[in-house]
């Protein structure tokens, strides 16, 4: 099978249902080729004065992202090279777009809404920022 145009695919990963749909789609896009899917979790970067209260929350975000990613990789990624990267930044949408551009990704795949967002017809903040600012093509998906 010939590899498609998208060999390096970045997925915004917050372990939500929409992010799970995005990760499954990314795996399907690169399956059968020499592609690589990277799931990116952005942990909010907190200033020093606020850091003490945020460490437990940041640890929980990281742990949840890692646990759900491992389950997804085991179930949906047969034959697909997939890895999880975690970065810190205050502005998640900007961080995802910058990461995609700086690391040479061909496609950015995001869920329409992040974890905990109310379902509505408009996009979540990160999806909206990526749709407006990304230097690479963006695919937005929803679990519903």
Buried (B, 14 or more C-beta within 10 A) or exposed (E): EEEBEBBBBBBBBBBBEBBBBBBBBBBEBBBEBEBBBBBBBBBBBBEEEEEEEBEEEBEEBBEBBBEBBEEBBEEBBEEBEBEBEBBEBEBBBBBBBBBBBEEEBBBBBBBBBBBEBEEEEEBBEBBBBBBEBBEBEBBBBBBE
